[in-house]
């Protein structure tokens, strides 16, 4: 009698086996992979785009590209690093496209209005819950704002290393940088944040850019629906 999906311990699977199961359209494996990586990938995208709605879209589109490429995953890199790199590339491309649109608008003398984006950003926070309550605390706002003020050249490296806990090597692989460059950027980001935040730095990992609970679940279901995985 075949083993039921509910009896599989997905957390115990190797990256390669998990990738194979997802590529084989195992719904349980897909849901496990999405839930495990949603927050890290969201934070990576947000660190580049500084827009919650855009970051969610980047993660969703990144997942679609990653799932299409999973049959070719050979485990040379950790699955988490491989996914992060795909989402980082997606976010960077979105930022480039946005910059091109801004240049086109500027060249035509058209002022760009951002109010509709604010409405989209509020959309994922419309249902109150524990995660939303945390994000609304003063500490979370102060810390997220301080990280958003970091120069964009420093921000992704800092978020992946200091908030998501990736190693320097993993961060370098995800961003396509040399490890020495990552170390330098993180060091400079720390100095800027220490000057800006000082006592609040202790809570940075727990308080910044939360993406869990209902937000995480909703993104998981949207990706699974887009991929046609039940």
PyMOL commands that set and color helices and strands:
alter all, ss='L'
color gray80, all
select helices_A, chain A and resi 5-7+10-12+15-23+27-49+52-72+79-107+115-123+130-135+138-148+152-163+168-175+179-196+198-207+213-227
alter helices_A, ss='H'
color red, helices_A
deselect
rebuild
show_as cartoon
